[in-house]
Amino acid sequence: MKTKILALLFLLSIGTISAQSMDKWPVLKDFHGVMSQTFHPAEEGNLEPIKTRSEEMMNKAAALLKSDIPADFRTPAILASAEKLQVKSKALHKMVVAKAADADITKALTELHNIFHEIVGLCTGEKH
């Protein structure tokens, strides 16, 4: 019982830290909105959201890299991950436009999701 409570408290603290990071960097929060609204349906096999919003995601990733990144987040690792996010989101959009196979789109979206969580982890000092 004690272990479950500690695990729950740990998960809640990570969520709070992540939310604080996104509050400090609003463009990251904007990207998260599109990511969550496209990735979670894709987990259930529904690729329609990413197919209709891949250009928006690409633009949000570009805006993230061009944004006024908070000084404590302006590290080489975060900048490299933000660049990777931009490149991979552009590639994903090209796949959607070219009507790539659903499996390939899902794989690319999952990779993009992992890069996003890498950025959040770097912002918080936690592994995601």
N, C-alpha and C positions, 0 to 999 in steps of 0.2 A: 504494500500500500504506500509506504513511504517513498519507494522508488518511483511509483507512478506519479505521485504528487511532485517530486523533484523534477521528473521529466517534463511534466506539464508546465511547471514554472520556468524551466529552461526554454521551452518552445515559445512561451509567451514573451520572455525577455528578448529572444531573437526577433520576434515580430515587432516588438517595440523599437528595438535598435534599428531594424530595417526601415520602419516607418519614419523614424527620426532622420535617417539618412536621406530618404526621399523628400522629407520636408525641407531639408537644407538644400537640396538640389531638385527643384520643381520639375525640370525637364526630364529627370530620371523617373519621376512619378508619372509624368505624361506618357513616357514610353511604356511604363509598367501597365498603365490602363489598357493600351492596345495589346500588349503581350498577354495579359490575363484574359482578355476577351476573345483572343484568337487561339491561344495555346490550350486552354482548358477544354473548349469544345473539340479541338483536334484530338485530345486524349480519348475522347469518347467516339472518335471516328468522324466527326463533323468538321470538314475542312472548308465549308462555305465561308465562315468568318475570315479566315486567313486569305482565301481566294478573293474576297471582296475588299480586304483591308491591307493587302501586302504593300501597296504603294504608300499608304498612310504610315505603316510601320517603318518603311524605308526612310520616309521623310522625318519621322520622329527620331530615328537613329542618327540621321545627319544633324538634326537640331541638337541632339545630345552632345555630339562631339564639338559643335560650334558654340555651345552655350557657355555662359560664365560659370565655369566649374568652380565650386567652392575650393578655397586654397588648400584645405586639409585633404581634399579628394584629388588634387591636381598632382598625382604621383605618376611616375613612368608606367607602373603596372596598370593603373586605372586608365590612363590615356591609351595604352596599347590595347586594352580590352575594349574601350569605346571605339577605337578605330576598327578593331575586328568586328564589333557589332555592326558598324556602318557597312563594311564590306560584305558581310554575310547577309545583312538584310537586303542589300541591293541584289545580291545573287538570288536570294529567295524570291524577290519580286520578279526577277527575270524568269525564274522557273515557272512562276504562276502565269505570267504572260504567255510563256511558251507552251502552257498546258502540260507541264511535266507530270509524270506518274504521281498519284497520291502518296505512294510510299516515299518517293524522293522529297516531296514537299513536306511530309511529316518529319522525315529525318532532318531536313534543313531547319524547320521550325524548332525542333527539339534542340538542335545545336545552338540556335539563336537564344532559346530559353536558358540554356546552360551558361552561355556567355553573359546574359543579363544577370543571372545569379552570381556569377563570378565577380561582376562589378559590384553588386550589393555586398558580397562577402568582403571584397577589398575595402569598401567604404566603412564597413562595420568592424573589420578585423576578425570576422568569423568566416569559417569555411561553409559554403552553401552547396 
